[in-house]
Every structure is written in structure tokens, then in C-alpha cells.
Amino acid sequence: MKNLKSFDEDCFEVYKTAVRRKKDEAKKNLLIGLENRIESQFILYAEKFSNKKIYEVTTLGFNNNEKNVLIDLYQYKSAVIRNIKNKILDSQIRTINATCQYCTLNSVETLDHFIPKEEFPEFSVNPLNLFPCCPTCNSKKSYLCFDGEESLFLNLYLDELPNKKYLKAEFDFDENIPLVTFSLYNPENIDVIDFRTIQNHYERLNLLERMRVKSDEIITEIINSLKTYYKVNSDIESLKSFIEDEEIENKEAYGYNYWKSVLRLSLIQYNEFWEKYIINV
């Protein structure tokens, strides 16, 4: 999981472009009539975004017709939205730009409205409010974002991820393949509020279970690779060092608490793993 760079062009120009592309003249004229109000809201959002206080953003309030027309500006397959998505993704490092950073499990196929367009229709095409993610995360997050000032999810444009441990993996070796259990902990004293946001994010997106389900494939790959290496080099400590060096690079590329790195680094510390799955086979 890594922080992303946010959209760095004129966000309100995106709104005006979306309006210009409307084919329904009545809807287009309605949107043009709302332009000054929407611009003031975009300015407000940018200010709160800059101060990392988007929970303070309030909607102006719109009648049902205005609300529906504003929401309808967001069409995922439209040229405007494709352009936003591409510009956001193209500004990221290539190792992560195709993967949902909410979970680091699935591919980016949607854009999440961090604060929901149903409640804040004026931001339906505001690039600062759009985050590339997978359909699973988007569905689980739904319309939720804050409980008062408490963040229910990480905003990976704004919430700086700590280079401290918060994800751990523990194993049971009673089966043909090691069984992993992921959990969150705070051994390095991450700020209480920041850690609570991390907990909220992982719990509400069911990440610990989703990572566990994906782990069998990764564990099998580790076992198969280490069996091959062990035939050439039976020095367990040197094999551990090789993996540890590799995971230093992976953590830099994919995030300090990248689940695959946490899994690999934890697994190789168990003597039972080496004895049962690598040495005595």
C-alpha cells in the first residue's frame, strides 16, 4: 500500500469540460446555471484538501433535479472520466499504477468517490475526490467516509502511511500448506488517530481475510522456489538473507507493510516451516 499523487491540474476545468460534452441542452443549461455555485464548492474542497480536513466540507444543497443532473456527469466510460483516471494513474510510479492501493490485491477498474456523490453531487467529477480502486473495495466502501472527524478509510492522497510496522502474519503448520492469519498491531507507537484510521480501513474493507484467501498461492510459490534453491545451497541463513534483501526492495516499491512482504518475511522465521516444507521433503 502506497500513497498516490493527487490530480495536479485545474479541477474546475474538468467540470466545465464535462458540462460542455452534455448532449441534452436542458441539462447542459441547468449545469451552466450552477457554475458559480459549483466553482465555490471546488475552491472549498481544494482548501480543505490542502489542510487535510475534507471532513469539514459541506454541501450547498440541491433540489432533486439538480442533484440527479450533477451525479449524471459521472459516467465511468466517458472520455472525461477516462482522462481523469489516466492522468492520475500516469503520475504514479509504474510498480503500483495498475493495482488498487486500498487493498493491493486487485486491479484498478473503477474510481471511488471519497466523499459520496449521492451526498455531495457537486463533486461527482472533481478529480481530487476520485481515487482509482478495484470494484471490491469500491463496493465495500460504498457511501461511507467519516464518522464526525474520524476517518473510516485511508485517503491515500492525504493520509501519509507510516514507515512503521502495523501488519503481521502468523502461521499454523498442521496442514499440507502453512495457514496464515493476518492481524494489525502497533509495536512502534504509530500515532493513535493514524492507527485507528488504519484499523478502520482494514476492518471495513475486510482486508485481513481477503489477504488470507490470496495467500495460498503466494505460499506455494515460496515453498517451490525455496525447495529449488535449497538443492543448490542448503545454508538456511543465507537463503533467509537473500529473501530479506529482496523484500527490502519490495517494501520500497510496494509499501512498508505490503502484505506479500510481511507474509514472506514472517514465514521464513519459523524453523518448523523449513523443517517440514523445505528440508524434510
C-alpha positions, 0 to 999 in steps of 0.5 A: 500500500502506497500513497498516490499523487493527487490530480495536479491540474485545474479541477474546475476545468474538468467540470466545465469540460464535462458540462460542455460534452452534455448532449441534452441542452436542458441539462447542459443549461441547468449545469451552466446555471450552477457554475458559480455555485459549483466553482465555490464548492471546488475552491472549498474542497481544494482548501480543505484538501490542502489542510487535510480536513475534507471532513469539514466540507459541506454541501450547498444543497440541491433540489432533486433535479439538480442533484440527479443532473450533477451525479449524471456527469459521472459516467465511468466510460466517458472520455472525461472520466477516462482522462481523469483516471489516466492522468492520475494513474500516469503520475504514479510510479509504474510498480503500483499504477495498475493495482488498487492501493486500498487493498493491493490485491486487485486491479484498478477498474473503477474510481471511488468517490471519497466523499459520496456523490449521492451526498455531495453531487457537486463533486461527482467529477472533481478529480481530487475526490476520485481515487482509482480502486478495484470494484471490491473495495469500491463496493465495500466502501460504498457511501461511507467516509467519516464518522464526525472527524474520524476517518473510516478509510485511508485517503491515500492522497492525504493520509501519509502511511507510516514507515512503521510496522502495523501488519503481521502474519502468523502461521499454523503448520498442521496442514499440507500448506502453512495457514496464515492469519493476518492481524494489525498491531502497533509495536512502534507507537504509530500515532493513535488517530493514524492507527485507528484510521488504519484499523478502520480501513482494514476492518471495513474493507475486510482486508485481513481475510481477503489477504488470507484467501490470496495467500495460498498461492503466494505460499506455494510459490515460496515453498517451490522456489525455496525447495529449488534453491535449497538443492543448490545451497542448503545454508538456511541463513543465507537463503533467509538473507537473500529473501530479506534483501529482496523484500527490502526492495519490495517494501520500497516499491510496494509499501512498508507493510505490503502484505506479500512482504510481511507474509514472506518475511514472517514465514521464513522465521519459523524453523518448523516451516523449513523443517517440514516444507523445505528440508524434510521433503 
